[in-house]
Amino acid sequence: MTDKQIRRTLDRLAHEIVERNRGAENLVVVGVERAGAVVSRALVQSINRISHSQLMASSLDITRFRDDTPHGGGVPDLPDLEDRDVILVDDVLFTGRTARAALDAVVRSGRPRSIQLLVLIDRGHREYPIQPDYVGRKMPTKHRERVEVDTAHWAVDVVE
C-alpha cells in the first residue's frame, strides 16, 4: 500500500467508526505501541476532520501484558475509560496475541462500554479467537512471511 492508499483507507475507517458509534463524542482511541500508536494518531486526525471533534490518541505499551514475557501486572497509563467506547488500534493483526494483551491492559484500566478493534492489515493465521471490527485491508500471507508497515514513509510491504 502506498501513502495515498493508506490515508484513503484511514479516512474510510474513520467514517465507519463515526457512523457505527453515532458520532465521536464517546470515543477513546488507543494505539498499541509502536506502529499502532502512529496509525491511531493518523486515524484521530481523520475522525476529527469528518466529525469536527477534538479527540486525542493515546498509546499503550502492552509489554507487561503479553503471555510470552513475565507478567509485571499493574494498570497502564490511559485516560478514563469508564463507560466509553474504546477504539483499539494496531498496524497488523496476525496471531491475535498482541490484541489479547492489549485487551487485558484496557480492561485493567477501567470498564469501557465497548472495545472495538481496528487493524490496518489483517493477515489471518489466528492462534486466538480474535476478529477485528474494522479492517483496512485483508492481506493473506504465508505463515513465514512478514508484513511491515513503514510508518515513517507510510508504506506496507510483505517480506520473506
C-alpha positions in Angstrom: 0.0 0.0 0.0 1.2 3.5 -0.8 0.9 6.6 1.3 -2.1 7.7 -0.6 -3.8 4.3 -0.3 -3.2 4.2 3.5 -4.6 7.7 4.0 -7.7 6.9 1.9 -8.1 3.7 3.9 -7.8 5.6 7.2 -10.4 8.1 6.0 -12.8 5.2 5.1 -12.2 3.6 8.5 -12.8 6.9 10.3 -16.2 7.3 8.5 -17.1 3.7 9.6 -16.2 4.4 13.2 -18.2 7.7 13.4 -21.2 6.1 11.7 -21.2 3.0 13.9 -20.7 5.0 17.1 -23.2 7.7 16.1 -20.5 10.4 16.3 -17.2 10.7 18.1 -18.3 12.2 21.5 -17.8 9.0 23.5 -14.7 7.6 21.7 -11.3 7.0 23.2 -8.7 5.9 20.6 -5.8 3.8 21.9 -2.9 2.7 19.7 -0.7 -0.2 20.5 2.9 1.0 20.7 4.8 1.4 18.3 3.2 1.3 14.8 -0.3 1.1 16.1 0.2 4.3 18.0 1.3 6.1 14.8 -1.8 4.6 12.9 -4.1 5.8 15.8 -2.8 9.4 15.6 -3.4 9.5 11.8 -6.9 7.9 12.4 -7.8 10.5 15.0 -6.9 13.3 12.5 -9.3 11.8 10.1 -12.1 11.3 12.7 -11.6 14.9 13.9 -11.8 16.3 10.4 -15.0 14.5 9.5 -16.8 14.8 12.9 -15.5 18.2 13.9 -14.3 16.7 17.2 -11.2 17.2 19.3 -10.1 13.6 20.0 -6.6 12.8 21.2 -4.9 9.5 20.5 -3.4 7.6 23.5 -0.7 5.0 23.2 -0.5 1.7 25.0 2.7 -0.3 25.9 1.5 -3.9 26.2 4.9 -5.4 27.2 3.7 -6.2 30.8 0.5 -7.9 29.5 2.0 -10.3 26.9 1.8 -14.0 27.6 5.4 -14.7 26.4 7.1 -12.4 28.9 7.0 -12.4 32.7 3.9 -10.6 33.9 4.5 -7.2 35.5 0.9 -6.5 36.1 -0.2 -3.1 37.1 -2.5 -0.6 35.4 -1.5 1.1 32.1 -1.5 4.9 31.9 -4.6 5.6 29.9 -7.3 8.2 30.1 -10.6 7.5 31.8 -12.3 4.6 30.0 -15.3 4.2 32.2 -18.4 3.8 30.0 -16.5 5.0 26.9 -16.2 3.3 23.5 -12.6 2.4 23.1 -11.1 2.0 19.6 -8.1 -0.2 20.0 -5.7 0.3 17.0 -2.8 -1.8 15.8 -1.0 -1.9 12.5 -1.1 -5.7 11.7 -3.2 -8.5 13.1 -1.6 -11.9 12.8 -1.9 -14.5 15.6 -4.0 -12.3 17.9 -1.6 -12.4 20.8 -0.8 -8.7 20.7 -4.5 -7.9 20.5 -5.2 -10.2 23.5 -2.5 -8.4 25.6 -3.9 -5.0 24.6 -7.4 -6.1 25.6 -6.1 -7.3 29.0 -4.4 -3.9 29.5 -7.5 -1.9 28.6 -9.8 -3.8 30.9 -7.4 -3.3 33.8 -7.7 0.5 33.2 -11.5 0.7 33.6 -14.8 -0.6 32.4 -15.4 0.7 28.9 -18.9 0.5 27.3 -17.3 -1.3 24.3 -13.9 -2.2 22.9 -13.6 -2.2 19.1 -10.5 -3.4 17.4 -9.2 -1.7 14.3 -6.2 -3.0 12.3 -4.6 -1.6 9.2 -3.7 -5.0 7.9 -5.3 -8.4 8.7 -3.0 -11.3 7.8 -5.1 -14.2 9.1 -3.4 -17.1 10.8 -5.1 -16.6 14.2 -4.0 -18.5 17.3 -6.7 -16.8 19.4 -10.3 -16.3 18.5 -10.0 -12.6 17.9 -11.6 -10.8 15.0 -11.2 -7.1 14.2 -14.2 -4.8 14.0 -12.5 -2.6 11.4 -10.0 -3.7 8.8 -8.1 -1.5 6.4 -7.0 -4.4 4.1 -7.0 -8.2 4.3 -3.7 -9.4 3.1 -3.4 -13.2 3.0 0.2 -14.3 3.6 2.2 -17.4 4.1 3.0 -18.1 7.8 6.7 -17.4 7.3 6.2 -14.1 5.6 6.2 -10.8 7.5 4.1 -7.7 6.9 6.0 -4.5 7.6 4.2 -1.1 8.0 6.7 1.7 7.4 5.1 4.5 9.4 7.9 6.9 8.5 7.0 6.7 4.8 3.5 5.2 5.0 4.1 2.0 3.1 3.1 -1.6 3.6 5.2 -4.4 2.2 5.2 -8.2 2.5 8.7 -9.7 3.0 10.0 -13.2 3.5 
